[in-house]
C-alpha cells in the first residue's frame, strides 16, 4: 500500500499555505515591479497597511486595493507606525473593518530610530485584540519572556525579528533565535524584519523556523523581481534541508572516499581509530 | 465649528452626523473611519454625531511590510 502523501504546509490560525514566504508590499519603485515581484515570490500572504486618505488622491487606495485583490493572495494587514497600544488597537479595528479579516500583523513600535518593538505595548495590544477576536501575529523580538507573555495573551503565531526593519543585516542574534525555536517547538515562528539576503532566509529555515516575512530585501534590491525568485528558492531550500535532517557536525575529518584500494598505498590499514571503508 | 479630518482643520457650518460629513468628503471605498481614535463601524455612520473639535481619521488600504 502506498504511504499517504504528506504535504509540508505552513499553517497559521488553521489556514494552510504551500509557500513559507510572506511578502510586504512597501517601497517598490512601481506597481508593475511589485506585481512582477509577487509573481516571482509566489508568497503565502501579502502584507499591507492602513493609511489616511490624502485629499486629491482618494483613488490611490482604491486602485492599490483592486491591484492587491486581483493577485488572489491572502491579505495580512499590519499596524505599522503605531507607537502605542491604543493606536495599534484602533488601527487593527479599522483594518478589520476594511479588509474583512481577523488576521493582524501587530506592530507596536518603541523607538523611532531602530523601530524595535515596544514589548509592553505589544503585550497589552495583543491581549486586547485577542479578546476582541483577532488572530494576532505579533512582530516581536527573540526575547523568550516576551514571547511567553505574547503566547499567554493568546497569540498562536510569533514573528521575531532577525534585525531592525529595513536594515538587511540578517540575524543579529542567531543563538537567541535558535533558543526560541527550541523553547517553542510547536508554535509557528515567522522570522520578520531585517533579512537582506536569500542566504539569511535559507539559514533561518534550516534552523527550523516556519517561514519568513520579507519586504525591503526584495523591494530595494537592484532587481527586485530576480531577488524575489532567489528568496523563494532559498526559503524552499532551507525548508527542504531542515526536513532532510542535516548531517551531524564533526570535530575531526572523516574521509568521504574509501581508504581501501588507494593506489600506491604502503601503510597498514590497521589504524588507531575506526574508519568506515 | 471645526473638526480635524486627517490632521487638517475642517470647518463645519453646523453639527451633523458622520454620514453627512462623509457624503461631503466622498472618500473612495474601501475606507474606515475613526472618531477620536475609536473606530466607527460601517452602518452606524448615521447614528454618530460629530462634536466640535472631534478628530476624524479616514483611512484606506496602502502598501506596507
Contacts between the chains, C-beta under 8 A, distances in Angstrom:
chain1	res1	chain2	res2	distance
A	24	B	64	6.4
A	24	B	65	2.8
A	25	B	63	4.3
A	25	B	64	6.3
A	25	B	65	7.2
A	26	B	63	4.6
A	26	B	64	4.7
A	26	B	65	4.7
A	27	B	63	7.6
A	27	B	65	7.5
A	28	B	63	7.2
A	34	B	63	7.6
A	47	B	64	6.0
A	47	B	65	5.8
A	48	B	61	5.6
A	48	B	62	6.6
A	48	B	63	6.2
A	48	B	64	5.4
A	49	B	61	7.7
A	49	B	62	4.8
A	49	B	63	6.7
A	49	B	64	3.0
A	50	B	32	7.2
A	50	B	59	4.7
A	50	B	60	7.6
A	50	B	61	7.0
A	50	B	62	6.7
A	51	B	59	5.9
A	51	B	60	6.7
A	51	B	62	3.8
A	51	B	64	8.0
A	52	B	6	4.4
A	52	B	7	7.2
A	52	B	57	6.2
A	52	B	58	6.6
A	52	B	59	5.6
A	52	B	60	7.9
A	53	B	6	6.6
A	53	B	27	5.4
A	53	B	28	7.5
A	53	B	31	6.5
A	53	B	58	5.1
A	53	B	59	6.7
A	53	B	60	5.0
A	54	B	6	7.4
A	55	B	6	7.8
A	55	B	8	7.9
A	58	B	26	7.3
A	58	B	27	5.9
A	58	B	28	4.5
A	58	B	60	7.9
A	59	B	28	5.2
A	60	B	60	7.6
A	61	B	28	6.5
A	61	B	30	7.4
A	61	B	31	7.2
A	61	B	60	2.8
A	61	B	61	5.2
A	61	B	62	6.3
A	62	B	28	4.4
A	62	B	29	6.6
A	62	B	30	7.3
A	62	B	60	7.2
A	64	B	61	5.7
A	64	B	62	6.6
A	64	B	63	6.5
A	65	B	30	5.9
A	65	B	60	7.4
A	65	B	61	4.3
A	68	B	61	6.9
A	78	B	64	5.5
A	78	B	65	7.3
A	80	B	64	5.0
A	80	B	65	7.1
A	86	B	37	6.3
A	87	B	37	7.1
A	90	B	34	5.6
A	90	B	37	5.0
A	90	B	38	6.9
A	90	B	39	5.9
A	93	B	32	7.9
A	93	B	34	7.9
A	93	B	39	4.0
A	94	B	32	3.8
A	94	B	33	7.8
A	94	B	34	6.1
A	94	B	39	5.3
A	94	B	57	7.8
A	94	B	59	5.4
A	95	B	32	7.5
A	97	B	32	4.2
A	97	B	39	6.1
A	97	B	41	6.6
A	97	B	42	6.4
A	98	B	30	4.7
A	98	B	31	6.8
A	98	B	32	4.8
A	98	B	59	7.5
A	98	B	60	7.5
A	98	B	61	6.4
A	99	B	30	7.7
A	99	B	61	7.3
A	165	B	65	7.2
A	213	B	65	7.5
A	215	B	64	7.9
A	215	B	65	3.0
A	216	B	65	6.9
